[in-house]
């Protein structure tokens, strides 16, 4: 087939074809955009309806359970748990006086009686520059003779938990019916692990 149209007419037909293609693409894009906007509006209406339904359910549930009472109970439980945790931490940091009496009662010779025991907590620094909690103990008592006091002194010195064992000079003066007093530091074995 031979095309006998002039050159200007050929260009015009070609431009018209391109214009039709551009128009078709633009219409197609506009159609998809319109469908997309319509879907967004439908989704918006659906979500609004769903939110209203959930709000109604929440209001119904709040009426069933008095929310303020529940919140007050919850706050009270949190406060009590904190108090228990604080008390537990406080007790874990304390040195047990029971451990001291258990250890010292095993070391007291038969001729020795304790009349007074007092203590106070302190923190000591070891040669490794670590700090440990300890009890500074002051003890006074009676012994049959000086040998019993000396035996008590050796027993206390041999126990690792008792440090800085120091008897008063008056404790060594009388040979019989000795009134003695001593001071020492008690470091609990559990405390060294902290």
LINGI-V275847 format. One record per residue. RES is the residue in one letter. OMEGA is omega as a letter, one per 40 degrees, with the letter a starting at -180 (none if undefined). Layout:
# LINGI-V275847
res = (RES | RES)
omega = (OMEGA | OMEGA)
This chain:
# LINGI-V275847
res = (X | X | X | X | X | X | X | X | X | X | X | X | X | X | X | X | X | X | X | X | X | X | X | X | X | X | X | X | X | X | X | X | X | X | X | X | X | X | X | X | X | X | X | X | X | X | X | X | X | X | X | X | X | X | X | X | X | X | X | X | X | X | X | X | X | X | X | X | X | X | X | X | X | X | X | X | X | X | X | X | X | X | X | X | X | X | X | X | X | X | X | X | X | X | X | X | X | X | X | X | X | X | X | X | X | X | X | X | X | X | X | X | X | X | X | X | X | X | X | X | X | X | X | X | X | X | X | X | X | X | X | X | X | X | X | X | X | X | X | X | X | X | X | X | X | X | X | X | X | X | X | X | X | X | X | X | X | X | X | X | X | X | X | X | X | X | X | X | X | X | X | X | X | X | X | X | X | X | X | X | X | X | X | X | X | X | X | X | X | X | X | X | X | X)
omega = (a | a | a | a | i | a | a | i | i | i | a | i | i | i | i | i | i | i | i | i | i | i | i | i | i | i | i | i | i | i | i | i | i | i | i | i | i | i | i | i | i | i | i | a | i | a | i | i | i | i | i | i | a | i | i | i | i | i | i | a | i | i | i | i | i | a | a | i | i | a | i | i | i | i | i | i | i | i | a | i | i | i | i | i | i | i | i | i | i | a | i | a | a | i | a | i | i | i | i | a | i | a | a | i | i | a | a | i | a | a | a | i | i | i | a | i | i | a | i | a | i | i | a | i | a | a | i | i | i | a | i | i | a | i | i | a | i | a | i | a | a | i | i | a | a | i | i | i | i | i | i | i | a | i | i | i | a | a | a | a | a | a | i | i | a | i | i | i | i | a | a | a | a | i | a | a | a | i | a | i | a | i | a | i | i | i | a | a | i | a | a | i | a | none)
